[in-house]
Amino acid sequence: MSLSELRTKDVINTLDGKRLGKVMDIEFNPVSGCVEALVVPGEFKVTNVLKGEKTGVVIPWQHICKIGENVILVQLECADLADE
């Protein structure tokens, strides 16, 4: 599966049913080549937009439950989202 295919899928938190957005980036281990995390858009802040910064919520691979045809299901506690 390519990054462009992942970017079309909605990411849903199974613990609260919230839509977190679509995948905007991935993090991988440069040594092993394995994907370590998905990144979805974070909280929108005007100051970040003015600075040209993108904020994102990093979802570690172990929190990903299932990648389906249309959605990616993850399990994230509210505290995990607040830390990013």
Gaussian input, Z-matrix of N, CA and C with variables (Angstrom, degrees):
# hf/3-21g

backbone

0 1
 N
 C     1     B1
 C     2     B2     1     A1
 N     3     B3     2     A2     1     D1
 C     4     B4     3     A3     2     D2
 C     5     B5     4     A4     3     D3
 N     6     B6     5     A5     4     D4
 C     7     B7     6     A6     5     D5
 C     8     B8     7     A7     6     D6
 N     9     B9     8     A8     7     D7
 C    10    B10     9     A9     8     D8
 C    11    B11    10    A10     9     D9
 N    12    B12    11    A11    10    D10
 C    13    B13    12    A12    11    D11
 C    14    B14    13    A13    12    D12
 N    15    B15    14    A14    13    D13
 C    16    B16    15    A15    14    D14
 C    17    B17    16    A16    15    D15
 N    18    B18    17    A17    16    D16
 C    19    B19    18    A18    17    D17
 C    20    B20    19    A19    18    D18
 N    21    B21    20    A20    19    D19
 C    22    B22    21    A21    20    D20
 C    23    B23    22    A22    21    D21
 N    24    B24    23    A23    22    D22
 C    25    B25    24    A24    23    D23
 C    26    B26    25    A25    24    D24
 N    27    B27    26    A26    25    D25
 C    28    B28    27    A27    26    D26
 C    29    B29    28    A28    27    D27
 N    30    B30    29    A29    28    D28
 C    31    B31    30    A30    29    D29
 C    32    B32    31    A31    30    D30
 N    33    B33    32    A32    31    D31
 C    34    B34    33    A33    32    D32
 C    35    B35    34    A34    33    D33
 N    36    B36    35    A35    34    D34
 C    37    B37    36    A36    35    D35
 C    38    B38    37    A37    36    D36
 N    39    B39    38    A38    37    D37
 C    40    B40    39    A39    38    D38
 C    41    B41    40    A40    39    D39
 N    42    B42    41    A41    40    D40
 C    43    B43    42    A42    41    D41
 C    44    B44    43    A43    42    D42
 N    45    B45    44    A44    43    D43
 C    46    B46    45    A45    44    D44
 C    47    B47    46    A46    45    D45
 N    48    B48    47    A47    46    D46
 C    49    B49    48    A48    47    D47
 C    50    B50    49    A49    48    D48
 N    51    B51    50    A50    49    D49
 C    52    B52    51    A51    50    D50
 C    53    B53    52    A52    51    D51
 N    54    B54    53    A53    52    D52
 C    55    B55    54    A54    53    D53
 C    56    B56    55    A55    54    D54
 N    57    B57    56    A56    55    D55
 C    58    B58    57    A57    56    D56
 C    59    B59    58    A58    57    D57
 N    60    B60    59    A59    58    D58
 C    61    B61    60    A60    59    D59
 C    62    B62    61    A61    60    D60
 N    63    B63    62    A62    61    D61
 C    64    B64    63    A63    62    D62
 C    65    B65    64    A64    63    D63
 N    66    B66    65    A65    64    D64
 C    67    B67    66    A66    65    D65
 C    68    B68    67    A67    66    D66
 N    69    B69    68    A68    67    D67
 C    70    B70    69    A69    68    D68
 C    71    B71    70    A70    69    D69
 N    72    B72    71    A71    70    D70
 C    73    B73    72    A72    71    D71
 C    74    B74    73    A73    72    D72
 N    75    B75    74    A74    73    D73
 C    76    B76    75    A75    74    D74
 C    77    B77    76    A76    75    D75
 N    78    B78    77    A77    76    D76
 C    79    B79    78    A78    77    D77
 C    80    B80    79    A79    78    D78
 N    81    B81    80    A80    79    D79
 C    82    B82    81    A81    80    D80
 C    83    B83    82    A82    81    D81
 N    84    B84    83    A83    82    D82
 C    85    B85    84    A84    83    D83
 C    86    B86    85    A85    84    D84
 N    87    B87    86    A86    85    D85
 C    88    B88    87    A87    86    D86
 C    89    B89    88    A88    87    D87
 N    90    B90    89    A89    88    D88
 C    91    B91    90    A90    89    D89
 C    92    B92    91    A91    90    D90
 N    93    B93    92    A92    91    D91
 C    94    B94    93    A93    92    D92
 C    95    B95    94    A94    93    D93
 N    96    B96    95    A95    94    D94
 C    97    B97    96    A96    95    D95
 C    98    B98    97    A97    96    D96
 N    99    B99    98    A98    97    D97
 C   100   B100    99    A99    98    D98
 C   101   B101   100   A100    99    D99
 N   102   B102   101   A101   100   D100
 C   103   B103   102   A102   101   D101
 C   104   B104   103   A103   102   D102
 N   105   B105   104   A104   103   D103
 C   106   B106   105   A105   104   D104
 C   107   B107   106   A106   105   D105
 N   108   B108   107   A107   106   D106
 C   109   B109   108   A108   107   D107
 C   110   B110   109   A109   108   D108
 N   111   B111   110   A110   109   D109
 C   112   B112   111   A111   110   D110
 C   113   B113   112   A112   111   D111
 N   114   B114   113   A113   112   D112
 C   115   B115   114   A114   113   D113
 C   116   B116   115   A115   114   D114
 N   117   B117   116   A116   115   D115
 C   118   B118   117   A117   116   D116
 C   119   B119   118   A118   117   D117
 N   120   B120   119   A119   118   D118
 C   121   B121   120   A120   119   D119
 C   122   B122   121   A121   120   D120
 N   123   B123   122   A122   121   D121
 C   124   B124   123   A123   122   D122
 C   125   B125   124   A124   123   D123
 N   126   B126   125   A125   124   D124
 C   127   B127   126   A126   125   D125
 C   128   B128   127   A127   126   D126
 N   129   B129   128   A128   127   D127
 C   130   B130   129   A129   128   D128
 C   131   B131   130   A130   129   D129
 N   132   B132   131   A131   130   D130
 C   133   B133   132   A132   131   D131
 C   134   B134   133   A133   132   D132
 N   135   B135   134   A134   133   D133
 C   136   B136   135   A135   134   D134
 C   137   B137   136   A136   135   D135
 N   138   B138   137   A137   136   D136
 C   139   B139   138   A138   137   D137
 C   140   B140   139   A139   138   D138
 N   141   B141   140   A140   139   D139
 C   142   B142   141   A141   140   D140
 C   143   B143   142   A142   141   D141
 N   144   B144   143   A143   142   D142
 C   145   B145   144   A144   143   D143
 C   146   B146   145   A145   144   D144
 N   147   B147   146   A146   145   D145
 C   148   B148   147   A147   146   D146
 C   149   B149   148   A148   147   D147
 N   150   B150   149   A149   148   D148
 C   151   B151   150   A150   149   D149
 C   152   B152   151   A151   150   D150
 N   153   B153   152   A152   151   D151
 C   154   B154   153   A153   152   D152
 C   155   B155   154   A154   153   D153
 N   156   B156   155   A155   154   D154
 C   157   B157   156   A156   155   D155
 C   158   B158   157   A157   156   D156
 N   159   B159   158   A158   157   D157
 C   160   B160   159   A159   158   D158
 C   161   B161   160   A160   159   D159
 N   162   B162   161   A161   160   D160
 C   163   B163   162   A162   161   D161
 C   164   B164   163   A163   162   D162
 N   165   B165   164   A164   163   D163
 C   166   B166   165   A165   164   D164
 C   167   B167   166   A166   165   D165
 N   168   B168   167   A167   166   D166
 C   169   B169   168   A168   167   D167
 C   170   B170   169   A169   168   D168
 N   171   B171   170   A170   169   D169
 C   172   B172   171   A171   170   D170
 C   173   B173   172   A172   171   D171
 N   174   B174   173   A173   172   D172
 C   175   B175   174   A174   173   D173
 C   176   B176   175   A175   174   D174
 N   177   B177   176   A176   175   D175
 C   178   B178   177   A177   176   D176
 C   179   B179   178   A178   177   D177
 N   180   B180   179   A179   178   D178
 C   181   B181   180   A180   179   D179
 C   182   B182   181   A181   180   D180
 N   183   B183   182   A182   181   D181
 C   184   B184   183   A183   182   D182
 C   185   B185   184   A184   183   D183
 N   186   B186   185   A185   184   D184
 C   187   B187   186   A186   185   D185
 C   188   B188   187   A187   186   D186
 N   189   B189   188   A188   187   D187
 C   190   B190   189   A189   188   D188
 C   191   B191   190   A190   189   D189
 N   192   B192   191   A191   190   D190
 C   193   B193   192   A192   191   D191
 C   194   B194   193   A193   192   D192
 N   195   B195   194   A194   193   D193
 C   196   B196   195   A195   194   D194
 C   197   B197   196   A196   195   D195
 N   198   B198   197   A197   196   D196
 C   199   B199   198   A198   197   D197
 C   200   B200   199   A199   198   D198
 N   201   B201   200   A200   199   D199
 C   202   B202   201   A201   200   D200
 C   203   B203   202   A202   201   D201
 N   204   B204   203   A203   202   D202
 C   205   B205   204   A204   203   D203
 C   206   B206   205   A205   204   D204
 N   207   B207   206   A206   205   D205
 C   208   B208   207   A207   206   D206
 C   209   B209   208   A208   207   D207
 N   210   B210   209   A209   208   D208
 C   211   B211   210   A210   209   D209
 C   212   B212   211   A211   210   D210
 N   213   B213   212   A212   211   D211
 C   214   B214   213   A213   212   D212
 C   215   B215   214   A214   213   D213
 N   216   B216   215   A215   214   D214
 C   217   B217   216   A216   215   D215
 C   218   B218   217   A217   216   D216
 N   219   B219   218   A218   217   D217
 C   220   B220   219   A219   218   D218
 C   221   B221   220   A220   219   D219
 N   222   B222   221   A221   220   D220
 C   223   B223   222   A222   221   D221
 C   224   B224   223   A223   222   D222
 N   225   B225   224   A224   223   D223
 C   226   B226   225   A225   224   D224
 C   227   B227   226   A226   225   D225
 N   228   B228   227   A227   226   D226
 C   229   B229   228   A228   227   D227
 C   230   B230   229   A229   228   D228
 N   231   B231   230   A230   229   D229
 C   232   B232   231   A231   230   D230
 C   233   B233   232   A232   231   D231
 N   234   B234   233   A233   232   D232
 C   235   B235   234   A234   233   D233
 C   236   B236   235   A235   234   D234
 N   237   B237   236   A236   235   D235
 C   238   B238   237   A237   236   D236
 C   239   B239   238   A238   237   D237
 N   240   B240   239   A239   238   D238
 C   241   B241   240   A240   239   D239
 C   242   B242   241   A241   240   D240
 N   243   B243   242   A242   241   D241
 C   244   B244   243   A243   242   D242
 C   245   B245   244   A244   243   D243
 N   246   B246   245   A245   244   D244
 C   247   B247   246   A246   245   D245
 C   248   B248   247   A247   246   D246
 N   249   B249   248   A248   247   D247
 C   250   B250   249   A249   248   D248
 C   251   B251   250   A250   249   D249

   B1=1.4441
   B2=1.5245
   B3=1.2922
   B4=1.4621
   B5=1.5299
   B6=1.3387
   B7=1.4595
   B8=1.5209
   B9=1.3168
   B10=1.4681
   B11=1.5283
   B12=1.3310
   B13=1.4672
   B14=1.5258
   B15=1.3426
   B16=1.4652
   B17=1.5261
   B18=1.3224
   B19=1.4702
   B20=1.5227
   B21=1.3210
   B22=1.4651
   B23=1.5255
   B24=1.3239
   B25=1.4565
   B26=1.5298
   B27=1.3437
   B28=1.4565
   B29=1.5199
   B30=1.3322
   B31=1.4609
   B32=1.5230
   B33=1.3414
   B34=1.4584
   B35=1.5211
   B36=1.3375
   B37=1.4590
   B38=1.5234
   B39=1.3205
   B40=1.4630
   B41=1.5237
   B42=1.3285
   B43=1.4610
   B44=1.5222
   B45=1.3376
   B46=1.4633
   B47=1.5246
   B48=1.3316
   B49=1.4639
   B50=1.5155
   B51=1.3245
   B52=1.4659
   B53=1.5211
   B54=1.3192
   B55=1.4609
   B56=1.5237
   B57=1.3247
   B58=1.4650
   B59=1.5220
   B60=1.3153
   B61=1.4559
   B62=1.5131
   B63=1.3014
   B64=1.4568
   B65=1.5280
   B66=1.2975
   B67=1.4651
   B68=1.5259
   B69=1.3441
   B70=1.4646
   B71=1.5256
   B72=1.3388
   B73=1.4606
   B74=1.5223
   B75=1.3234
   B76=1.4599
   B77=1.5233
   B78=1.3251
   B79=1.4574
   B80=1.5188
   B81=1.3203
   B82=1.4524
   B83=1.5193
   B84=1.3083
   B85=1.4556
   B86=1.5251
   B87=1.3242
   B88=1.4628
   B89=1.5334
   B90=1.3131
   B91=1.4605
   B92=1.5258
   B93=1.3486
   B94=1.4671
   B95=1.5253
   B96=1.3395
   B97=1.4597
   B98=1.5169
   B99=1.3356
   B100=1.4683
   B101=1.5296
   B102=1.3264
   B103=1.4637
   B104=1.5196
   B105=1.3349
   B106=1.4623
   B107=1.5148
   B108=1.3499
   B109=1.4628
   B110=1.5286
   B111=1.3350
   B112=1.4598
   B113=1.5203
   B114=1.3181
   B115=1.4584
   B116=1.5195
   B117=1.3445
   B118=1.4623
   B119=1.5268
   B120=1.3330
   B121=1.4647
   B122=1.5212
   B123=1.3182
   B124=1.4563
   B125=1.5150
   B126=1.3203
   B127=1.4523
   B128=1.5360
   B129=1.3242
   B130=1.4622
   B131=1.5201
   B132=1.3314
   B133=1.4612
   B134=1.5187
   B135=1.3136
   B136=1.4626
   B137=1.5248
   B138=1.3297
   B139=1.4722
   B140=1.5299
   B141=1.3303
   B142=1.4691
   B143=1.5203
   B144=1.3350
   B145=1.4652
   B146=1.5239
   B147=1.3283
   B148=1.4595
   B149=1.5296
   B150=1.3312
   B151=1.4592
   B152=1.5223
   B153=1.3155
   B154=1.4583
   B155=1.5120
   B156=1.3316
   B157=1.4543
   B158=1.5229
   B159=1.3158
   B160=1.4612
   B161=1.5184
   B162=1.3333
   B163=1.4557
   B164=1.5199
   B165=1.3061
   B166=1.4510
   B167=1.5119
   B168=1.3114
   B169=1.4573
   B170=1.5201
   B171=1.3167
   B172=1.4622
   B173=1.5224
   B174=1.3271
   B175=1.4605
   B176=1.5262
   B177=1.3388
   B178=1.4655
   B179=1.5276
   B180=1.3171
   B181=1.4599
   B182=1.5266
   B183=1.3354
   B184=1.4610
   B185=1.5288
   B186=1.3426
   B187=1.4663
   B188=1.5270
   B189=1.3083
   B190=1.4665
   B191=1.5179
   B192=1.3250
   B193=1.4677
   B194=1.5193
   B195=1.3322
   B196=1.4635
   B197=1.5185
   B198=1.3250
   B199=1.4645
   B200=1.5144
   B201=1.3210
   B202=1.4557
   B203=1.5154
   B204=1.3145
   B205=1.4648
   B206=1.5251
   B207=1.3595
   B208=1.4635
   B209=1.5213
   B210=1.3367
   B211=1.4594
   B212=1.5253
   B213=1.3368
   B214=1.4545
   B215=1.5258
   B216=1.3374
   B217=1.4573
   B218=1.5238
   B219=1.3415
   B220=1.4576
   B221=1.5271
   B222=1.3228
   B223=1.4647
   B224=1.5172
   B225=1.3240
   B226=1.4677
   B227=1.5179
   B228=1.3194
   B229=1.4676
   B230=1.5202
   B231=1.3193
   B232=1.4667
   B233=1.5252
   B234=1.3338
   B235=1.4728
   B236=1.5173
   B237=1.3226
   B238=1.4652
   B239=1.5190
   B240=1.3321
   B241=1.4593
   B242=1.5277
   B243=1.3110
   B244=1.4600
   B245=1.5088
   B246=1.3222
   B247=1.4627
   B248=1.5152
   B249=1.3057
   B250=1.4613
   B251=1.5072
   A1=108.63
   A2=116.44
   A3=121.29
   A4=110.86
   A5=116.00
   A6=121.15
   A7=110.34
   A8=117.54
   A9=119.33
   A10=111.25
   A11=118.09
   A12=120.79
   A13=110.72
   A14=117.21
   A15=120.30
   A16=111.46
   A17=116.86
   A18=121.12
   A19=113.50
   A20=117.96
   A21=120.57
   A22=111.87
   A23=117.78
   A24=121.47
   A25=111.52
   A26=116.02
   A27=121.06
   A28=108.99
   A29=116.36
   A30=121.72
   A31=107.18
   A32=116.11
   A33=122.79
   A34=109.26
   A35=116.38
   A36=121.50
   A37=107.88
   A38=117.61
   A39=121.37
   A40=112.65
   A41=118.62
   A42=120.66
   A43=112.70
   A44=117.55
   A45=119.36
   A46=113.54
   A47=117.09
   A48=121.06
   A49=114.58
   A50=118.38
   A51=121.02
   A52=111.67
   A53=114.02
   A54=121.41
   A55=106.86
   A56=116.76
   A57=121.30
   A58=112.46
   A59=116.95
   A60=121.08
   A61=110.70
   A62=115.66
   A63=121.63
   A64=109.32
   A65=116.23
   A66=121.53
   A67=108.92
   A68=116.38
   A69=119.16
   A70=111.67
   A71=116.81
   A72=119.85
   A73=109.13
   A74=115.82
   A75=121.29
   A76=108.18
   A77=115.63
   A78=121.10
   A79=106.53
   A80=115.85
   A81=118.58
   A82=110.19
   A83=115.05
   A84=122.50
   A85=107.33
   A86=118.33
   A87=119.94
   A88=113.52
   A89=117.40
   A90=120.49
   A91=111.04
   A92=115.91
   A93=119.92
   A94=112.40
   A95=116.60
   A96=120.22
   A97=112.88
   A98=117.46
   A99=121.75
   A100=110.98
   A101=115.58
   A102=120.94
   A103=107.96
   A104=116.48
   A105=121.35
   A106=113.02
   A107=117.18
   A108=119.51
   A109=110.36
   A110=114.29
   A111=121.91
   A112=107.15
   A113=116.80
   A114=121.49
   A115=108.05
   A116=115.64
   A117=121.86
   A118=107.78
   A119=117.92
   A120=119.20
   A121=112.14
   A122=115.85
   A123=121.54
   A124=110.28
   A125=114.66
   A126=121.52
   A127=109.77
   A128=116.41
   A129=121.61
   A130=109.95
   A131=115.92
   A132=121.61
   A133=108.16
   A134=116.55
   A135=121.70
   A136=110.89
   A137=116.83
   A138=119.52
   A139=111.28
   A140=117.31
   A141=119.89
   A142=111.14
   A143=116.47
   A144=120.31
   A145=110.20
   A146=116.92
   A147=121.03
   A148=111.72
   A149=116.20
   A150=120.75
   A151=112.18
   A152=116.87
   A153=120.35
   A154=113.07
   A155=117.18
   A156=121.41
   A157=110.75
   A158=115.03
   A159=120.81
   A160=107.17
   A161=115.71
   A162=119.26
   A163=108.03
   A164=115.19
   A165=118.53
   A166=112.02
   A167=114.23
   A168=122.02
   A169=106.56
   A170=116.08
   A171=121.80
   A172=108.51
   A173=115.89
   A174=121.62
   A175=107.96
   A176=117.05
   A177=119.66
   A178=111.34
   A179=116.03
   A180=122.01
   A181=112.04
   A182=118.11
   A183=120.64
   A184=112.51
   A185=118.46
   A186=122.04
   A187=112.37
   A188=117.51
   A189=121.10
   A190=108.50
   A191=115.78
   A192=121.34
   A193=112.00
   A194=115.90
   A195=120.08
   A196=109.48
   A197=115.27
   A198=120.70
   A199=106.34
   A200=115.29
   A201=121.03
   A202=111.68
   A203=114.98
   A204=120.80
   A205=111.83
   A206=116.53
   A207=120.54
   A208=114.75
   A209=117.19
   A210=120.29
   A211=111.38
   A212=114.11
   A213=122.28
   A214=105.87
   A215=116.40
   A216=121.13
   A217=109.24
   A218=115.48
   A219=121.43
   A220=109.18
   A221=116.65
   A222=122.06
   A223=108.33
   A224=115.51
   A225=121.53
   A226=110.06
   A227=116.15
   A228=120.96
   A229=108.25
   A230=118.22
   A231=122.63
   A232=110.83
   A233=117.11
   A234=121.13
   A235=110.62
   A236=117.72
   A237=121.40
   A238=110.85
   A239=116.95
   A240=121.27
   A241=110.90
   A242=117.84
   A243=121.42
   A244=113.08
   A245=117.19
   A246=120.95
   A247=113.15
   A248=118.82
   A249=121.76
   A250=111.31
   D1=136.02
   D2=-177.44
   D3=-94.97
   D4=164.21
   D5=176.64
   D6=-60.58
   D7=-38.53
   D8=-179.95
   D9=-63.82
   D10=-32.10
   D11=175.79
   D12=-72.48
   D13=-40.12
   D14=177.86
   D15=-63.26
   D16=-34.89
   D17=-177.05
   D18=-66.31
   D19=-16.13
   D20=-179.66
   D21=-88.68
   D22=-7.20
   D23=-174.36
   D24=-97.37
   D25=138.47
   D26=173.61
   D27=-76.99
   D28=141.14
   D29=176.49
   D30=-102.09
   D31=123.16
   D32=-176.33
   D33=-118.64
   D34=132.11
   D35=175.55
   D36=-85.67
   D37=117.70
   D38=-176.79
   D39=-71.90
   D40=-18.17
   D41=-178.06
   D42=-76.13
   D43=-31.86
   D44=179.53
   D45=-128.75
   D46=-1.64
   D47=177.58
   D48=77.76
   D49=5.11
   D50=-177.53
   D51=-76.59
   D52=142.46
   D53=173.02
   D54=-84.28
   D55=123.15
   D56=-178.00
   D57=-92.37
   D58=-12.06
   D59=-178.85
   D60=117.52
   D61=-168.49
   D62=178.85
   D63=-103.09
   D64=154.19
   D65=180.00
   D66=-60.90
   D67=127.89
   D68=177.75
   D69=-109.56
   D70=-16.90
   D71=-179.93
   D72=-163.95
   D73=169.07
   D74=173.61
   D75=-131.20
   D76=154.74
   D77=172.56
   D78=-116.31
   D79=136.07
   D80=179.28
   D81=-136.21
   D82=160.23
   D83=178.18
   D84=-83.75
   D85=118.04
   D86=-176.43
   D87=-67.66
   D88=-22.24
   D89=179.93
   D90=-79.45
   D91=-50.30
   D92=-176.94
   D93=-88.03
   D94=-23.67
   D95=-176.73
   D96=80.34
   D97=5.44
   D98=-178.74
   D99=-84.26
   D100=144.04
   D101=175.45
   D102=-71.64
   D103=130.53
   D104=179.94
   D105=-105.97
   D106=-24.97
   D107=-177.48
   D108=-163.02
   D109=156.62
   D110=170.06
   D111=-107.86
   D112=150.20
   D113=178.82
   D114=-120.89
   D115=127.26
   D116=175.97
   D117=-115.89
   D118=160.72
   D119=-178.98
   D120=-57.76
   D121=141.49
   D122=177.85
   D123=-92.70
   D124=-164.94
   D125=179.93
   D126=-63.39
   D127=135.58
   D128=179.79
   D129=-77.34
   D130=125.42
   D131=175.72
   D132=-132.20
   D133=129.01
   D134=-178.12
   D135=-59.70
   D136=-38.22
   D137=-178.55
   D138=-62.35
   D139=-35.77
   D140=177.95
   D141=-67.76
   D142=-38.40
   D143=178.61
   D144=-64.28
   D145=-43.22
   D146=-179.71
   D147=-63.96
   D148=-32.40
   D149=178.09
   D150=-83.50
   D151=-8.22
   D152=-178.52
   D153=78.72
   D154=18.60
   D155=-178.33
   D156=-93.78
   D157=144.08
   D158=173.46
   D159=-108.84
   D160=131.75
   D161=176.32
   D162=-109.00
   D163=148.29
   D164=-178.83
   D165=-147.71
   D166=158.52
   D167=174.73
   D168=-99.39
   D169=122.85
   D170=-179.93
   D171=-89.07
   D172=123.42
   D173=179.71
   D174=-109.10
   D175=105.99
   D176=179.91
   D177=-58.69
   D178=146.93
   D179=-175.99
   D180=-54.91
   D181=-35.62
   D182=-177.68
   D183=-68.40
   D184=-13.35
   D185=177.21
   D186=-91.45
   D187=-3.49
   D188=179.29
   D189=-86.23
   D190=120.98
   D191=-177.36
   D192=-87.14
   D193=-45.77
   D194=-172.98
   D195=-158.92
   D196=137.16
   D197=171.76
   D198=-109.23
   D199=111.47
   D200=-177.86
   D201=-101.55
   D202=-171.88
   D203=-178.60
   D204=-65.80
   D205=-37.00
   D206=-175.73
   D207=-117.42
   D208=-21.52
   D209=-175.18
   D210=-136.64
   D211=161.66
   D212=172.37
   D213=-118.64
   D214=121.46
   D215=-179.50
   D216=-96.62
   D217=130.16
   D218=-179.41
   D219=-129.80
   D220=161.62
   D221=174.13
   D222=-121.18
   D223=107.23
   D224=179.15
   D225=-130.30
   D226=127.75
   D227=173.66
   D228=-71.30
   D229=155.52
   D230=178.00
   D231=-56.88
   D232=-35.21
   D233=179.59
   D234=-64.51
   D235=-34.75
   D236=178.36
   D237=-63.64
   D238=-37.56
   D239=-179.58
   D240=-73.31
   D241=-34.69
   D242=-178.59
   D243=-72.34
   D244=-25.60
   D245=-177.64
   D246=-73.59
   D247=-20.86
   D248=-173.92
   D249=-81.12

